[in-house]
Amino acid sequence: TFGSVRDSALLRGLPTAPEPRAADTATGSGPGTGGEPPWRHRLSRLSEPEGRKLLTELVRSEAATVL
């Protein structure tokens, strides 16, 4: 919200994010059950330690993709 109120030299060079597509909205998408992302279905079947490991791997993978 700060950037929308004041022009910022720091934020000026950043690209604008595209609008989400209908398939990417909160209802979920992908090959998971019920339109959910596949990781959500996998996560629901794991114990807490296994779930934390899966989420850690997911975050690392997504961060590596971005970087």
C-alpha positions in Angstrom: 0.0 0.0 0.0 2.9 2.3 0.6 3.9 2.2 -3.0 0.4 3.0 -4.2 0.4 6.2 -2.1 3.8 7.5 -2.8 6.2 7.1 -5.8 9.2 5.1 -4.7 12.5 4.9 -6.6 13.2 1.6 -4.9 9.9 0.1 -6.1 9.8 1.8 -9.5 12.1 -0.8 -11.2 10.1 -3.8 -10.1 7.8 -5.4 -12.7 4.1 -5.4 -12.1 2.7 -8.9 -11.2 0.1 -10.2 -13.7 -3.4 -10.7 -12.6 -4.1 -14.2 -11.4 -5.8 -16.5 -13.9 -9.2 -18.1 -12.9 -7.4 -21.5 -12.5 -5.0 -20.0 -10.0 -7.5 -18.5 -7.6 -8.2 -19.6 -4.1 -10.3 -22.6 -5.3 -7.0 -24.4 -6.2 -6.0 -26.1 -9.4 -3.9 -28.9 -10.7 -4.0 -32.7 -10.5 -4.8 -32.9 -6.8 -8.2 -34.1 -5.6 -11.1 -31.7 -5.5 -9.2 -29.0 -7.4 -6.6 -28.7 -4.7 -2.9 -28.4 -5.4 -1.2 -31.9 -5.4 1.0 -31.0 -2.4 -2.1 -30.3 -0.2 -3.4 -33.8 -0.8 0.0 -35.3 0.0 0.4 -33.1 3.1 -2.9 -34.2 4.5 -1.8 -37.8 4.6 1.6 -37.2 6.4 2.5 -37.0 10.0 3.6 -33.5 11.4 7.4 -34.1 11.0 6.9 -35.5 7.5 4.6 -32.6 6.6 7.2 -30.1 7.8 9.8 -31.8 5.7 7.5 -31.7 2.6 6.7 -28.0 3.2 10.4 -27.2 3.6 11.2 -29.0 0.4 8.4 -27.2 -1.4 9.5 -23.8 -0.2 13.1 -24.5 -1.1 12.1 -25.7 -4.6 9.9 -22.6 -5.2 12.6 -20.2 -3.9 15.2 -21.9 -6.2 12.8 -21.4 -9.1 12.4 -17.8 -8.4 16.1 -17.1 -7.7 
